[in-house]
């Protein structure tokens, strides 16, 4: 997954729009490549930065002991990108963000973190605001190149037939089914926390039965039952020394 940020002087917004920027999903791959080249050619007034999150990072984050969901990951990555360009000396005034989750809550969160900035969070912002469209194109081109040039650490996999990587692509679904291992699941190229991948694992992989899933009717005592405090029903007899000496307890212990 790739997140991007683009920036330019406010007076240059019309020039950004003239580059032909739009929601990257509405453009052909060749058009996105061409627009990114134009962005490079006009680097005197437009810049961008991207963050690449590997499938393995996303899987371990989302499936860890403490759930780090995709919305939180997206928010934190966007915040990091904004802080990064500010630290590089970019004088930021207006910020436009494509929402992940409820737009009003996301905008309030960003405004609290960056109180001096004018922040607008909106649905389909990459289609409404040219600078968001530019960042969307930069991120999408980077994502496509990461996929096309992926080098598997595992052996025996071919990236050429994996499709675009979205669940709507039949080639992607077929590649996932053809390349799932019954025991180990998918290579690191695939995000295990992706619902499409989870369904394929549930259907095509070996089922694992954990000890704590055994039915209680088997009458197998649970491990923690051996550590419970047992209340004594009868009092422990005192040593005969106390009786012979006529000693009694003043208080109970």
MIVOLUM-213000 format. One record per residue (C-alpha): residue number from 1; x, y, z; residue in one letter. Coordinates in Angstrom, 3 decimals. Layout:
// MIVOLUM-213000
NUM|X|Y|Z|A $
...
//
This chain:
// MIVOLUM-213000
1|0.000|0.000|0.000|X $
2|1.358|3.414|-0.991|X $
3|0.382|6.811|0.432|X $
4|1.354|10.087|-1.198|X $
5|1.434|13.821|-0.590|X $
6|1.921|16.592|-3.168|X $
7|2.495|20.299|-2.598|X $
8|2.742|23.534|-4.586|X $
9|2.269|27.315|-4.134|X $
10|-1.409|28.288|-3.911|X $
11|-0.971|30.508|-6.956|X $
12|0.106|27.442|-8.989|X $
13|-3.075|25.416|-8.481|X $
14|-4.280|26.283|-12.030|X $
15|-0.938|25.013|-13.382|X $
16|-1.400|21.749|-11.476|X $
17|-4.853|21.385|-12.983|X $
18|-3.385|22.047|-16.441|X $
19|-1.178|18.961|-16.066|X $
20|-4.341|16.872|-16.404|X $
21|-4.414|15.549|-12.845|X $
22|-7.507|13.671|-11.669|X $
23|-8.449|10.735|-9.495|X $
24|-5.773|8.189|-10.399|X $
25|-8.333|5.370|-10.560|X $
26|-10.086|7.163|-13.448|X $
27|-6.931|7.329|-15.586|X $
28|-5.206|4.720|-17.701|X $
29|-1.792|3.528|-16.581|X $
30|-0.097|5.251|-19.527|X $
31|-1.826|8.542|-18.644|X $
32|-0.694|8.315|-15.015|X $
33|2.896|7.685|-16.113|X $
34|2.761|10.677|-18.450|X $
35|1.381|13.012|-15.778|X $
36|4.026|11.909|-13.270|X $
37|6.677|12.710|-15.870|X $
38|5.153|16.183|-16.237|X $
39|5.285|16.614|-12.452|X $
40|8.994|15.783|-12.572|X $
41|9.504|18.283|-15.405|X $
42|7.802|21.022|-13.355|X $
43|9.598|20.380|-10.082|X $
44|10.252|24.115|-9.672|X $
45|6.664|24.554|-8.482|X $
46|5.380|21.097|-7.526|X $
47|6.821|18.378|-5.337|X $
48|5.659|15.119|-3.817|X $
49|6.583|12.416|-1.344|X $
50|5.351|8.829|-0.948|X $
51|5.432|6.205|1.793|X $
52|5.395|2.524|0.867|X $
53|3.911|0.105|3.413|X $
54|4.733|-3.497|2.588|X $
55|2.077|-6.243|2.757|X $
56|4.126|-7.905|5.500|X $
57|4.108|-4.723|7.610|X $
58|0.347|-4.346|7.202|X $
59|-0.287|-7.999|8.061|X $
60|1.796|-7.938|11.239|X $
61|0.276|-4.597|12.291|X $
62|-3.337|-5.604|11.741|X $
63|-3.092|-9.173|13.032|X $
64|-0.925|-8.484|16.089|X $
65|-1.935|-8.875|19.718|X $
66|-3.050|-5.232|19.771|X $
67|-5.077|-4.493|16.640|X $
68|-3.716|-1.619|14.544|X $
69|-6.472|-1.222|11.978|X $
70|-6.173|0.095|8.438|X $
71|-7.867|3.414|9.243|X $
72|-5.396|4.145|12.036|X $
73|-2.470|3.135|9.816|X $
74|-3.750|5.432|7.063|X $
75|-4.188|8.369|9.445|X $
76|-0.741|7.929|10.991|X $
77|0.913|7.662|7.578|X $
78|-0.779|10.838|6.309|X $
79|0.267|12.684|9.476|X $
80|3.846|11.458|9.042|X $
81|3.933|12.617|5.397|X $
82|2.681|16.085|6.348|X $
83|5.177|16.402|9.166|X $
84|7.937|15.252|6.842|X $
85|7.436|17.975|4.225|X $
86|7.064|20.632|6.935|X $
87|10.370|19.481|8.448|X $
88|11.955|19.850|4.993|X $
89|11.040|23.539|4.956|X $
90|7.840|23.500|2.912|X $
91|5.621|26.378|4.091|X $
92|2.232|24.743|4.365|X $
93|-0.971|26.776|4.690|X $
94|-3.881|24.824|3.160|X $
95|-4.191|21.031|3.353|X $
96|-6.652|18.813|1.452|X $
97|-7.034|15.185|2.464|X $
98|-9.016|12.306|0.973|X $
99|-10.916|10.876|3.909|X $
100|-10.499|7.466|5.491|X $
101|-13.424|6.919|7.837|X $
102|-15.774|9.757|8.892|X $
103|-14.498|12.996|7.339|X $
104|-15.539|15.273|10.220|X $
105|-13.726|13.208|12.867|X $
106|-10.613|12.881|10.705|X $
107|-10.566|16.631|10.055|X $
108|-10.939|17.396|13.768|X $
109|-8.057|15.026|14.531|X $
110|-5.756|16.684|11.984|X $
111|-6.779|20.213|13.032|X $
112|-5.892|19.405|16.638|X $
113|-2.444|18.196|15.563|X $
114|-1.832|21.094|13.133|X $
115|-3.774|24.064|14.600|X $
116|-2.078|26.653|12.369|X $
117|-3.126|24.976|9.105|X $
118|-6.376|25.227|7.151|X $
119|-7.336|21.568|6.778|X $
120|-10.114|20.179|4.603|X $
121|-10.935|16.471|4.720|X $
122|-13.421|15.267|2.123|X $
123|-14.640|12.167|0.372|X $
124|-13.208|11.805|-3.152|X $
125|-10.840|14.699|-2.502|X $
126|-8.506|13.433|-5.230|X $
127|-11.298|14.160|-7.717|X $
128|-12.286|17.526|-6.191|X $
129|-8.896|19.135|-5.528|X $
130|-6.134|19.113|-8.172|X $
131|-3.296|18.802|-5.637|X $
132|-4.960|15.702|-4.158|X $
133|-5.272|14.291|-7.654|X $
134|-1.538|14.860|-8.147|X $
135|-0.659|13.015|-4.925|X $
136|-3.019|10.192|-5.893|X $
137|-1.246|9.753|-9.240|X $
138|2.200|9.770|-7.633|X $
139|1.145|7.096|-5.138|X $
140|-0.605|4.944|-7.751|X $
141|2.334|4.965|-10.181|X $
142|4.683|4.039|-7.333|X $
143|2.351|1.205|-6.258|X $
144|2.124|-0.190|-9.800|X $
145|5.899|-0.123|-10.195|X $
146|6.381|-1.848|-6.845|X $
147|4.049|-4.614|-7.991|X $
148|5.529|-4.967|-11.465|X $
149|9.106|-5.076|-10.175|X $
150|8.419|-7.177|-7.059|X $
151|11.170|-9.663|-6.213|X $
152|9.839|-12.659|-4.289|X $
153|12.021|-13.789|-1.362|X $
154|10.217|-17.117|-1.764|X $
155|10.816|-19.347|-4.782|X $
156|8.381|-20.508|-7.438|X $
157|6.112|-17.469|-7.851|X $
158|5.386|-15.473|-11.013|X $
159|4.152|-11.887|-10.694|X $
160|3.163|-11.510|-14.358|X $
161|-0.317|-13.025|-13.956|X $
162|-1.274|-11.381|-10.646|X $
163|-3.469|-8.704|-12.222|X $
164|-3.918|-5.237|-10.750|X $
165|-4.092|-6.419|-7.131|X $
166|-7.702|-5.367|-6.505|X $
167|-10.490|-7.836|-5.592|X $
168|-12.558|-6.747|-8.599|X $
169|-9.913|-8.172|-10.958|X $
170|-10.587|-11.867|-11.833|X $
171|-6.889|-12.343|-12.639|X $
172|-5.958|-11.280|-9.094|X $
173|-8.424|-13.710|-7.518|X $
174|-7.229|-16.552|-9.750|X $
175|-3.583|-15.825|-8.904|X $
176|-4.374|-15.891|-5.185|X $
177|-6.161|-19.251|-5.420|X $
178|-3.443|-20.756|-7.627|X $
179|-0.641|-19.619|-5.313|X $
180|-2.028|-20.283|-1.840|X $
181|-0.168|-22.920|0.172|X $
182|-2.316|-25.297|2.226|X $
183|-0.138|-24.792|5.330|X $
184|1.720|-21.487|4.968|X $
185|-0.864|-19.468|3.061|X $
186|0.547|-16.766|0.806|X $
187|3.993|-15.324|0.071|X $
188|4.907|-11.932|1.566|X $
189|3.526|-10.284|-1.573|X $
190|0.009|-10.746|-0.163|X $
191|-1.511|-8.978|2.846|X $
192|-2.927|-11.711|5.075|X $
193|-5.295|-9.242|6.764|X $
194|-7.000|-8.533|3.423|X $
195|-10.548|-9.930|3.561|X $
196|-10.199|-11.435|0.067|X $
197|-7.091|-13.326|1.171|X $
198|-8.722|-14.395|4.461|X $
199|-11.646|-15.991|2.609|X $
200|-9.313|-17.946|0.340|X $
201|-7.269|-19.169|3.316|X $
202|-10.444|-20.285|5.108|X $
203|-11.614|-22.187|2.032|X $
204|-8.410|-23.691|0.633|X $
205|-6.004|-24.093|3.571|X $
206|-5.734|-26.727|6.289|X $
207|-7.790|-26.033|9.383|X $
208|-5.895|-25.502|12.614|X $
209|-7.470|-26.599|15.897|X $
210|-6.044|-24.871|18.955|X $
211|-6.122|-26.483|22.394|X $
212|-8.470|-23.887|23.831|X $
213|-11.005|-24.679|21.113|X $
214|-11.607|-28.240|22.394|X $
215|-15.110|-28.863|23.621|X $
216|-15.606|-28.892|27.372|X $
217|-17.543|-32.154|27.238|X $
218|-14.258|-34.010|26.937|X $
219|-13.863|-33.367|30.694|X $
220|-10.296|-32.200|30.295|X $
221|-9.438|-29.772|33.130|X $
222|-8.193|-26.399|32.007|X $
223|-4.654|-25.393|32.922|X $
224|-5.752|-22.453|35.075|X $
225|-7.899|-24.766|37.215|X $
226|-4.706|-26.062|38.874|X $
227|-3.916|-22.585|40.206|X $
228|-7.217|-21.764|41.890|X $
229|-7.288|-21.217|45.644|X $
230|-9.120|-24.071|47.343|X $
231|-11.092|-23.265|50.492|X $
232|-10.508|-25.776|53.268|X $
233|-13.738|-27.194|54.666|X $
234|-12.123|-28.489|57.903|X $
235|-9.744|-26.726|60.250|X $
236|-6.183|-28.018|60.344|X $
237|-5.589|-29.643|63.771|X $
238|-3.133|-27.786|65.990|X $
239|0.028|-29.429|67.287|X $
240|-0.391|-31.198|70.687|X $
241|2.277|-28.896|72.191|X $
242|-0.290|-26.054|72.316|X $
243|-2.865|-28.265|74.084|X $
244|-0.347|-29.566|76.641|X $
245|0.750|-26.028|77.513|X $
246|-2.794|-24.687|77.644|X $
247|-2.114|-22.117|74.920|X $
248|-4.933|-20.605|72.882|X $
249|-5.022|-18.051|70.025|X $
250|-6.110|-14.533|70.870|X $
251|-6.863|-13.610|67.242|X $
252|-7.488|-15.617|64.119|X $
253|-4.973|-15.616|61.309|X $
//
